[in-house]
């Protein structure tokens, strides 16, 4: 086997071969899987709503890192800010995507208003100089939850 490798390295063909442009390396996204929704996020309870928002943040981070926005769009199809995030993430070049999590979830509080679950959450935006925000996630009233809106309550 070693002789075959040595002989193949000593080719009599003096002309260098140009790389085939159709086989050029393409940038790849990180080899990560779409986050799986935890069972608790399907519970019709304040804990279930909080678990769903944690799942949303995990999916948000996945979409930001990979540009794959299918799941983000699926769990927030009626949310205008969410759609804008998805549009931004899908258009980012791989070199412009965050290398770590874009958002980190902090404290969470859950209430019910007008039939919908509302989850107030502290979010640290890791790529933002301002640092942290208080976001209000308005969810559908019952599981399977959907994000209906996200509002910045920091101001």
Buried (B, 14 or more C-beta within 10 A) or exposed (E): EEEEEEEEEEEEEEEEEEEEEEEEEEEEEEEEEBBEBBEBBBBEEBEBBBBBBBBBBBBBBBBBBBBBBEBBBEBBEEBEBBBEBBEEBBEBEEEEBBEEBBBBBEEBEBEEEEEBBBBBBBBBBBEEEEEBBBBBBBBBBEBEBBBBBBEEEEE
